[in-house]
Amino acid sequence: MERKKGTSLLMNILHEEQDKHGYISEQTLKKISVDEGIPISRLFGVVKFYTMFHTEPQGKYVVEICGSPSCVLNNGVQLEKFLEKEIGVRIGETSKDGMFSLYKTSCIGCCNEAPAMLINGMPYTKMTVGRLQLLLKKLRAASKKKKK
């Protein structure tokens, strides 16, 4: 029973750290290892296993393309290729300007509105290249306004 409690506690700790910093650094993992008495190898295994955890700083906008069969069959691959070209990164990378991080994720539960994606955890459905172009334009414009 104690083990299950420890596992759910660990997930909560990891989520808290990522929410605070946008990612979980090696230094943070070492601290958790000492504080919780969990081997660092186990922590790295957990963080690398779950795609929602990141060990590197992320872009201002984290884009997660749904890789479910429904989304893939409804032009999800076309959107993925467009994003890679438009943002200038491959899946798993962050743009040089720090604006976007691009990932592929498992089903996000929007199969009836495919293709879908998450941007900073918010779902965007029935996506097309045209809608995506407009959305990226808005995100870039909003980011420029905040810099002024």
N, C-alpha and C positions, 0 to 999 in steps of 0.2 A: 504494500500500500504506500509506503514512504517513497518508493521509487517513482510511482506515477505522479505523486505530488511534486517531486523534484523536477520531473520532466516538464510538467505544465508551468511550474515556477520558472524554469529556465527559459521557456518560450516567452513568458511574460517579460522577463528581464531583457532578453534579446530584442523584443519588440520595443520596449521602452527606450533602450539605447539607440536603436535605429531611428525612432521617432524624434529623439533629441538632436541627433547629429546627422541624420540622413544616410548614415551607413554605420557599420560596426568595425572599428579599427582593431588592428592586432593588439594594440595597447589595452583597449577595452576588454578584449577577450582574455588577455593575461590577468587583468584585474578580476574579472568574473571568475576565472579559474581559481584564483587564490581565495577570493571571498566566499565562494560556494563550494570549494573543495572538489571541483570537477576537472578532470584532466583536460589540458588544452587541446589535445588531439580530438577528444570527443566534441568540444565546442566547435572546432574548425569543421568537423564532420557535419554537425547540425547546420551550421551557417552555410556551408557549401551545398548541402542537400536541398534546403528549402530556397526556391528561387526568389522569394520575397525579401530575403536578406542580402545585403550588399556589403562587401568588404573594402570598397573603394568609394571615394567621394562621388556623389551623383550630380547629374545636371539639375538645373532649376526645374525642368520638366522631365519626369520619368515616364516614358512612353512604353507601354507593354501591349504588344500585338497578340491577340488571341490566336493560339495555334490549334484550336479545336477543328475537327473535320468540317463542321458546319461553316466556320469562318474561312477555312482554307478553300473549300469548294465554292465560296461566294466571293472570290477575288481577294482573299486575304493575302495571298502571295504577291499579287500586284501591288497592294498597299505597302507590304514589307519592302519590296524593291524600290518603290517610290520614296519611302522614308529614308532608306539607306542612302539613296542618291541625293535627296533634298537636304538631309541633315549632315551628310558627309561622314557617316559612321556605319559600321556593321553591327549586327545584333551583339549585344554585350558590351558595347563601347559608349563612351561619352564624347560629345563634340568638343573640339578644341576650345571653343568659346565658353564652355561650361553650361550651355543653354539646354541641351537635350542629352538624355541617356536613353538608349533603345534596347528593348528586351522582347523576347518572345515568351509568352506565358501559357499555361494550360487554360482550359475552358474557364471563362469568367461568368458563365451562366446567362449569356445573352444570345443563345443560339437562334431564337426566333427573330432576332434583329441583326443577323450577321451581314457583313463582317463587323466585328467589334474590337475595341481596344480600350485600355485604361490610360489616362493621363493624370498623373499624381493621384491615382486611386479612383478617379471619376470615370464612369463608363461613357463611351461614345459609341453609338450604334449606327447601323445602316450606312457605314462609311463608304465614300467613294474617293477617288483621287481628287476630284474637284472640291469636295467638302473638306478633305484633309489639307489641301492647299490654303483654303480660306482660314481654317483653324490655325495652321502654323503661322500665317500672316498675322492673325489676331494675337497669338501668344508672343510673337516677336515684337509687335507694336506695344503691347502691354508692358513688356520687359523694358523697352526703350523709355517709355513714359516714367517708369519707376526710377530709372537711372538719373533722370533730370532733376 
